[in-house]
């Protein structure tokens, strides 16, 4: 399409997720460590730093888990996919 909507939809379907997408309605940013711990991550500080166009995997080394891991996998989830309890312990390092 001339307005670029088809190109945007195609890149969203096959491209890597970007941090700015985590601010969409009914979605949230989550980190999962190899130890199994999961935590909601607030994307606002990173977005304030101008990182909204960064791909999620580029931000994973900025997370620290209480188990000692220096990296956690980031993903965007819908509100229905968020765990109800037992989440936490992963923190933004920088």
ZIGI-V96240 format. One record per run of one state. SS is the DSSP state (h for helix, s for strand, l for the rest). FROM is the first residue (numbers start at 1). LEN is the number of residues. Records with the same first field share a line. If there is no record, write none. Layout:
SS: FROM-LEN, FROM-LEN
This chain:
l: 1-4, 15-3, 24-3, 33-5, 42-2, 49-6, 66-7, 82-8, 93-2
h: 5-10, 19-5, 44-5, 56-7, 79-3
s: 18-1, 27-6, 38-4, 55-1, 63-3, 73-6, 90-3
